[in-house]
Amino acid sequence: MQFQQVHSGKRAVALPQGTFQITDSEAEAGARFAVKVFELWNLTDTESCVLLGGIGNRTYARWKKGHIGPMDMDRKMRLSILAGIHKGLKYLFTEKQRGYDWIKMPNAHFDGARPLDILLNGRMTDLMAIRDYLDAIRG
């Protein structure tokens, strides 16, 4: 397997050849999108900060005003996964509001927990679990 050298912050990281990179401008767009989605999901600022990997409330307040700074790869990946969750919900529900509400509804697949409860664990793997679940039921 060949690897390409990319820069993440101040250090170079080797990624498998062909791995896509999320550019800074794409990440900025993703951050603006996440702010809107979190409003649709009716999340608190604290919940939103957890889903974004533990950013500070002041940083999130700046994001809400459109002032988005540089991000590390972890945050960029979180934004991508969250966009995938939103997209999956759009495919599953013809009524938009049902898709927005789903995140806070108890779910038998998660032993009665709400998908938001799982997301609020704050781990990347939990975000992926919700996205994978939506992909699987969507088919």
mmCIF file of the C-alpha atoms, coordinates in Angstrom:
data_MODEL
# 
_entry.id   MODEL 
# 
loop_
_atom_site.group_PDB 
_atom_site.id 
_atom_site.type_symbol 
_atom_site.label_atom_id 
_atom_site.label_alt_id 
_atom_site.label_comp_id 
_atom_site.label_asym_id 
_atom_site.label_entity_id 
_atom_site.label_seq_id 
_atom_site.pdbx_PDB_ins_code 
_atom_site.Cartn_x 
_atom_site.Cartn_y 
_atom_site.Cartn_z 
_atom_site.occupancy 
_atom_site.B_iso_or_equiv 
_atom_site.pdbx_formal_charge 
_atom_site.auth_seq_id 
_atom_site.auth_comp_id 
_atom_site.auth_asym_id 
_atom_site.auth_atom_id 
_atom_site.pdbx_PDB_model_num 
ATOM 1   C CA . MET A 1 1   ? 0.000   0.000  0.000  1.00 0.00 ? 1   MET A CA 1 
ATOM 2   C CA . GLN A 1 2   ? 1.367   3.407  -0.919 1.00 0.00 ? 2   GLN A CA 1 
ATOM 3   C CA . PHE A 1 3   ? 1.060   6.339  1.441  1.00 0.00 ? 3   PHE A CA 1 
ATOM 4   C CA . GLN A 1 4   ? 0.795   10.031 0.762  1.00 0.00 ? 4   GLN A CA 1 
ATOM 5   C CA . GLN A 1 5   ? 2.202   12.649 3.103  1.00 0.00 ? 5   GLN A CA 1 
ATOM 6   C CA . VAL A 1 6   ? -0.315  15.227 4.311  1.00 0.00 ? 6   VAL A CA 1 
ATOM 7   C CA . HIS A 1 7   ? -0.029  17.917 6.918  1.00 0.00 ? 7   HIS A CA 1 
ATOM 8   C CA . SER A 1 8   ? -2.404  17.964 9.851  1.00 0.00 ? 8   SER A CA 1 
ATOM 9   C CA . GLY A 1 9   ? -1.706  20.964 11.994 1.00 0.00 ? 9   GLY A CA 1 
ATOM 10  C CA . LYS A 1 10  ? 2.046   21.158 12.542 1.00 0.00 ? 10  LYS A CA 1 
ATOM 11  C CA . ARG A 1 11  ? 2.990   17.558 11.767 1.00 0.00 ? 11  ARG A CA 1 
ATOM 12  C CA . ALA A 1 12  ? 2.972   15.396 8.705  1.00 0.00 ? 12  ALA A CA 1 
ATOM 13  C CA . VAL A 1 13  ? 0.714   12.343 8.703  1.00 0.00 ? 13  VAL A CA 1 
ATOM 14  C CA . ALA A 1 14  ? 0.939   9.366  6.357  1.00 0.00 ? 14  ALA A CA 1 
ATOM 15  C CA . LEU A 1 15  ? -2.398  8.295  4.906  1.00 0.00 ? 15  LEU A CA 1 
ATOM 16  C CA . PRO A 1 16  ? -3.123  5.466  2.487  1.00 0.00 ? 16  PRO A CA 1 
ATOM 17  C CA . GLN A 1 17  ? -2.885  6.625  -1.124 1.00 0.00 ? 17  GLN A CA 1 
ATOM 18  C CA . GLY A 1 18  ? -6.281  7.722  -2.413 1.00 0.00 ? 18  GLY A CA 1 
ATOM 19  C CA . THR A 1 19  ? -7.603  8.678  1.038  1.00 0.00 ? 19  THR A CA 1 
ATOM 20  C CA . PHE A 1 20  ? -9.671  11.806 0.672  1.00 0.00 ? 20  PHE A CA 1 
ATOM 21  C CA . GLN A 1 21  ? -8.773  14.904 2.588  1.00 0.00 ? 21  GLN A CA 1 
ATOM 22  C CA . ILE A 1 22  ? -11.232 17.407 3.970  1.00 0.00 ? 22  ILE A CA 1 
ATOM 23  C CA . THR A 1 23  ? -9.981  20.831 2.983  1.00 0.00 ? 23  THR A CA 1 
ATOM 24  C CA . ASP A 1 24  ? -10.163 23.821 5.303  1.00 0.00 ? 24  ASP A CA 1 
ATOM 25  C CA . SER A 1 25  ? -12.844 25.425 3.133  1.00 0.00 ? 25  SER A CA 1 
ATOM 26  C CA . GLU A 1 26  ? -14.886 22.201 3.156  1.00 0.00 ? 26  GLU A CA 1 
ATOM 27  C CA . ALA A 1 27  ? -14.500 22.034 6.942  1.00 0.00 ? 27  ALA A CA 1 
ATOM 28  C CA . GLU A 1 28  ? -15.688 25.635 7.251  1.00 0.00 ? 28  GLU A CA 1 
ATOM 29  C CA . ALA A 1 29  ? -18.762 24.816 5.171  1.00 0.00 ? 29  ALA A CA 1 
ATOM 30  C CA . GLY A 1 30  ? -19.276 21.703 7.316  1.00 0.00 ? 30  GLY A CA 1 
ATOM 31  C CA . ALA A 1 31  ? -19.124 23.777 10.486 1.00 0.00 ? 31  ALA A CA 1 
ATOM 32  C CA . ARG A 1 32  ? -21.734 26.228 9.195  1.00 0.00 ? 32  ARG A CA 1 
ATOM 33  C CA . PHE A 1 33  ? -23.875 23.253 8.167  1.00 0.00 ? 33  PHE A CA 1 
ATOM 34  C CA . ALA A 1 34  ? -23.481 21.622 11.609 1.00 0.00 ? 34  ALA A CA 1 
ATOM 35  C CA . VAL A 1 35  ? -24.641 24.793 13.355 1.00 0.00 ? 35  VAL A CA 1 
ATOM 36  C CA . LYS A 1 36  ? -27.819 24.764 11.238 1.00 0.00 ? 36  LYS A CA 1 
ATOM 37  C CA . VAL A 1 37  ? -28.405 21.043 11.758 1.00 0.00 ? 37  VAL A CA 1 
ATOM 38  C CA . PHE A 1 38  ? -27.964 21.364 15.517 1.00 0.00 ? 38  PHE A CA 1 
ATOM 39  C CA . GLU A 1 39  ? -30.622 24.086 15.497 1.00 0.00 ? 39  GLU A CA 1 
ATOM 40  C CA . LEU A 1 40  ? -32.959 21.777 13.548 1.00 0.00 ? 40  LEU A CA 1 
ATOM 41  C CA . TRP A 1 41  ? -32.246 19.002 16.034 1.00 0.00 ? 41  TRP A CA 1 
ATOM 42  C CA . ASN A 1 42  ? -32.988 21.509 18.818 1.00 0.00 ? 42  ASN A CA 1 
ATOM 43  C CA . LEU A 1 43  ? -29.703 20.877 20.622 1.00 0.00 ? 43  LEU A CA 1 
ATOM 44  C CA . THR A 1 44  ? -28.307 23.030 23.371 1.00 0.00 ? 44  THR A CA 1 
ATOM 45  C CA . ASP A 1 45  ? -24.954 24.721 22.861 1.00 0.00 ? 45  ASP A CA 1 
ATOM 46  C CA . THR A 1 46  ? -23.435 22.337 25.411 1.00 0.00 ? 46  THR A CA 1 
ATOM 47  C CA . GLU A 1 47  ? -24.732 19.294 23.507 1.00 0.00 ? 47  GLU A CA 1 
ATOM 48  C CA . SER A 1 48  ? -23.453 20.768 20.251 1.00 0.00 ? 48  SER A CA 1 
ATOM 49  C CA . CYS A 1 49  ? -19.996 21.309 21.729 1.00 0.00 ? 49  CYS A CA 1 
ATOM 50  C CA . VAL A 1 50  ? -19.826 17.667 22.852 1.00 0.00 ? 50  VAL A CA 1 
ATOM 51  C CA . LEU A 1 51  ? -20.779 16.400 19.385 1.00 0.00 ? 51  LEU A CA 1 
ATOM 52  C CA . LEU A 1 52  ? -18.029 18.556 17.929 1.00 0.00 ? 52  LEU A CA 1 
ATOM 53  C CA . GLY A 1 53  ? -15.418 16.868 20.073 1.00 0.00 ? 53  GLY A CA 1 
ATOM 54  C CA . GLY A 1 54  ? -15.520 19.091 23.123 1.00 0.00 ? 54  GLY A CA 1 
ATOM 55  C CA . ILE A 1 55  ? -14.992 22.534 21.677 1.00 0.00 ? 55  ILE A CA 1 
ATOM 56  C CA . GLY A 1 56  ? -15.502 25.405 24.086 1.00 0.00 ? 56  GLY A CA 1 
ATOM 57  C CA . ASN A 1 57  ? -18.730 27.354 24.356 1.00 0.00 ? 57  ASN A CA 1 
ATOM 58  C CA . ARG A 1 58  ? -16.945 30.537 23.254 1.00 0.00 ? 58  ARG A CA 1 
ATOM 59  C CA . THR A 1 59  ? -15.588 28.802 20.159 1.00 0.00 ? 59  THR A CA 1 
ATOM 60  C CA . TYR A 1 60  ? -19.056 27.513 19.327 1.00 0.00 ? 60  TYR A CA 1 
ATOM 61  C CA . ALA A 1 61  ? -20.524 30.996 19.842 1.00 0.00 ? 61  ALA A CA 1 
ATOM 62  C CA . ARG A 1 62  ? -18.002 32.290 17.277 1.00 0.00 ? 62  ARG A CA 1 
ATOM 63  C CA . TRP A 1 63  ? -19.005 29.473 14.893 1.00 0.00 ? 63  TRP A CA 1 
ATOM 64  C CA . LYS A 1 64  ? -22.640 30.534 15.229 1.00 0.00 ? 64  LYS A CA 1 
ATOM 65  C CA . LYS A 1 65  ? -21.600 34.040 14.172 1.00 0.00 ? 65  LYS A CA 1 
ATOM 66  C CA . GLY A 1 66  ? -19.768 32.597 11.163 1.00 0.00 ? 66  GLY A CA 1 
ATOM 67  C CA . HIS A 1 67  ? -16.247 32.989 12.554 1.00 0.00 ? 67  HIS A CA 1 
ATOM 68  C CA . ILE A 1 68  ? -14.780 29.533 12.076 1.00 0.00 ? 68  ILE A CA 1 
ATOM 69  C CA . GLY A 1 69  ? -11.086 28.971 12.547 1.00 0.00 ? 69  GLY A CA 1 
ATOM 70  C CA . PRO A 1 70  ? -8.755  26.169 11.530 1.00 0.00 ? 70  PRO A CA 1 
ATOM 71  C CA . MET A 1 71  ? -9.606  22.622 12.603 1.00 0.00 ? 71  MET A CA 1 
ATOM 72  C CA . ASP A 1 72  ? -7.696  19.436 13.183 1.00 0.00 ? 72  ASP A CA 1 
ATOM 73  C CA . MET A 1 73  ? -8.532  16.250 11.309 1.00 0.00 ? 73  MET A CA 1 
ATOM 74  C CA . ASP A 1 74  ? -10.582 14.844 14.221 1.00 0.00 ? 74  ASP A CA 1 
ATOM 75  C CA . ARG A 1 75  ? -12.996 17.770 14.097 1.00 0.00 ? 75  ARG A CA 1 
ATOM 76  C CA . LYS A 1 76  ? -13.188 17.610 10.296 1.00 0.00 ? 76  LYS A CA 1 
ATOM 77  C CA . MET A 1 77  ? -14.050 13.913 10.482 1.00 0.00 ? 77  MET A CA 1 
ATOM 78  C CA . ARG A 1 78  ? -16.722 14.575 13.115 1.00 0.00 ? 78  ARG A CA 1 
ATOM 79  C CA . LEU A 1 79  ? -18.307 17.141 10.826 1.00 0.00 ? 79  LEU A CA 1 
ATOM 80  C CA . SER A 1 80  ? -18.290 14.643 7.981  1.00 0.00 ? 80  SER A CA 1 
ATOM 81  C CA . ILE A 1 81  ? -19.915 11.933 10.102 1.00 0.00 ? 81  ILE A CA 1 
ATOM 82  C CA . LEU A 1 82  ? -22.547 14.334 11.428 1.00 0.00 ? 82  LEU A CA 1 
ATOM 83  C CA . ALA A 1 83  ? -23.363 15.389 7.855  1.00 0.00 ? 83  ALA A CA 1 
ATOM 84  C CA . GLY A 1 84  ? -23.745 11.689 7.015  1.00 0.00 ? 84  GLY A CA 1 
ATOM 85  C CA . ILE A 1 85  ? -26.162 11.232 9.912  1.00 0.00 ? 85  ILE A CA 1 
ATOM 86  C CA . HIS A 1 86  ? -28.244 14.174 8.720  1.00 0.00 ? 86  HIS A CA 1 
ATOM 87  C CA . LYS A 1 87  ? -28.189 12.861 5.159  1.00 0.00 ? 87  LYS A CA 1 
ATOM 88  C CA . GLY A 1 88  ? -29.265 9.398  6.321  1.00 0.00 ? 88  GLY A CA 1 
ATOM 89  C CA . LEU A 1 89  ? -32.204 10.892 8.176  1.00 0.00 ? 89  LEU A CA 1 
ATOM 90  C CA . LYS A 1 90  ? -33.234 12.862 5.092  1.00 0.00 ? 90  LYS A CA 1 
ATOM 91  C CA . TYR A 1 91  ? -33.329 9.620  3.098  1.00 0.00 ? 91  TYR A CA 1 
ATOM 92  C CA . LEU A 1 92  ? -35.307 7.750  5.754  1.00 0.00 ? 92  LEU A CA 1 
ATOM 93  C CA . PHE A 1 93  ? -37.997 10.299 6.511  1.00 0.00 ? 93  PHE A CA 1 
ATOM 94  C CA . THR A 1 94  ? -40.157 12.039 3.953  1.00 0.00 ? 94  THR A CA 1 
ATOM 95  C CA . GLU A 1 95  ? -41.373 14.438 6.646  1.00 0.00 ? 95  GLU A CA 1 
ATOM 96  C CA . LYS A 1 96  ? -38.392 16.598 7.570  1.00 0.00 ? 96  LYS A CA 1 
ATOM 97  C CA . GLN A 1 97  ? -39.512 17.203 11.141 1.00 0.00 ? 97  GLN A CA 1 
ATOM 98  C CA . ARG A 1 98  ? -39.699 13.460 11.852 1.00 0.00 ? 98  ARG A CA 1 
ATOM 99  C CA . GLY A 1 99  ? -36.062 13.195 10.807 1.00 0.00 ? 99  GLY A CA 1 
ATOM 100 C CA . TYR A 1 100 ? -35.078 16.091 13.045 1.00 0.00 ? 100 TYR A CA 1 
ATOM 101 C CA . ASP A 1 101 ? -37.008 14.641 15.984 1.00 0.00 ? 101 ASP A CA 1 
ATOM 102 C CA . TRP A 1 102 ? -35.577 11.110 15.526 1.00 0.00 ? 102 TRP A CA 1 
ATOM 103 C CA . ILE A 1 103 ? -32.332 12.085 17.220 1.00 0.00 ? 103 ILE A CA 1 
ATOM 104 C CA . LYS A 1 104 ? -34.194 12.594 20.532 1.00 0.00 ? 104 LYS A CA 1 
ATOM 105 C CA . MET A 1 105 ? -36.622 9.667  20.316 1.00 0.00 ? 105 MET A CA 1 
ATOM 106 C CA . PRO A 1 106 ? -36.025 6.480  22.339 1.00 0.00 ? 106 PRO A CA 1 
ATOM 107 C CA . ASN A 1 107 ? -34.881 3.687  20.041 1.00 0.00 ? 107 ASN A CA 1 
ATOM 108 C CA . ALA A 1 108 ? -35.312 -0.032 20.718 1.00 0.00 ? 108 ALA A CA 1 
ATOM 109 C CA . HIS A 1 109 ? -32.136 -0.808 18.746 1.00 0.00 ? 109 HIS A CA 1 
ATOM 110 C CA . PHE A 1 110 ? -30.201 1.181  21.363 1.00 0.00 ? 110 PHE A CA 1 
ATOM 111 C CA . ASP A 1 111 ? -31.983 -0.472 24.328 1.00 0.00 ? 111 ASP A CA 1 
ATOM 112 C CA . GLY A 1 112 ? -34.394 2.442  24.618 1.00 0.00 ? 112 GLY A CA 1 
ATOM 113 C CA . ALA A 1 113 ? -31.706 5.107  24.619 1.00 0.00 ? 113 ALA A CA 1 
ATOM 114 C CA . ARG A 1 114 ? -32.084 8.081  22.339 1.00 0.00 ? 114 ARG A CA 1 
ATOM 115 C CA . PRO A 1 115 ? -29.552 8.337  19.509 1.00 0.00 ? 115 PRO A CA 1 
ATOM 116 C CA . LEU A 1 116 ? -28.563 11.684 21.042 1.00 0.00 ? 116 LEU A CA 1 
ATOM 117 C CA . ASP A 1 117 ? -27.655 9.913  24.294 1.00 0.00 ? 117 ASP A CA 1 
ATOM 118 C CA . ILE A 1 118 ? -25.195 7.765  22.369 1.00 0.00 ? 118 ILE A CA 1 
ATOM 119 C CA . LEU A 1 119 ? -23.793 10.731 20.465 1.00 0.00 ? 119 LEU A CA 1 
ATOM 120 C CA . LEU A 1 120 ? -23.299 12.613 23.731 1.00 0.00 ? 120 LEU A CA 1 
ATOM 121 C CA . ASN A 1 121 ? -20.789 10.013 24.889 1.00 0.00 ? 121 ASN A CA 1 
ATOM 122 C CA . GLY A 1 122 ? -18.538 12.174 22.738 1.00 0.00 ? 122 GLY A CA 1 
ATOM 123 C CA . ARG A 1 123 ? -16.532 9.373  21.152 1.00 0.00 ? 123 ARG A CA 1 
ATOM 124 C CA . MET A 1 124 ? -15.961 9.227  17.413 1.00 0.00 ? 124 MET A CA 1 
ATOM 125 C CA . THR A 1 125 ? -16.987 5.556  17.510 1.00 0.00 ? 125 THR A CA 1 
ATOM 126 C CA . ASP A 1 126 ? -20.402 6.530  18.871 1.00 0.00 ? 126 ASP A CA 1 
ATOM 127 C CA . LEU A 1 127 ? -20.953 8.964  16.009 1.00 0.00 ? 127 LEU A CA 1 
ATOM 128 C CA . MET A 1 128 ? -19.959 6.214  13.590 1.00 0.00 ? 128 MET A CA 1 
ATOM 129 C CA . ALA A 1 129 ? -22.315 3.737  15.285 1.00 0.00 ? 129 ALA A CA 1 
ATOM 130 C CA . ILE A 1 130 ? -25.296 6.020  14.671 1.00 0.00 ? 130 ILE A CA 1 
ATOM 131 C CA . ARG A 1 131 ? -24.241 6.682  11.094 1.00 0.00 ? 131 ARG A CA 1 
ATOM 132 C CA . ASP A 1 132 ? -23.659 2.964  10.436 1.00 0.00 ? 132 ASP A CA 1 
ATOM 133 C CA . TYR A 1 133 ? -27.075 2.147  11.917 1.00 0.00 ? 133 TYR A CA 1 
ATOM 134 C CA . LEU A 1 134 ? -28.791 4.651  9.620  1.00 0.00 ? 134 LEU A CA 1 
ATOM 135 C CA . ASP A 1 135 ? -26.878 3.341  6.607  1.00 0.00 ? 135 ASP A CA 1 
ATOM 136 C CA . ALA A 1 136 ? -27.847 -0.234 7.498  1.00 0.00 ? 136 ALA A CA 1 
ATOM 137 C CA . ILE A 1 137 ? -31.583 0.387  7.918  1.00 0.00 ? 137 ILE A CA 1 
ATOM 138 C CA . ARG A 1 138 ? -31.628 2.514  4.793  1.00 0.00 ? 138 ARG A CA 1 
ATOM 139 C CA . GLY A 1 139 ? -30.159 -0.354 2.833  1.00 0.00 ? 139 GLY A CA 1 
# 
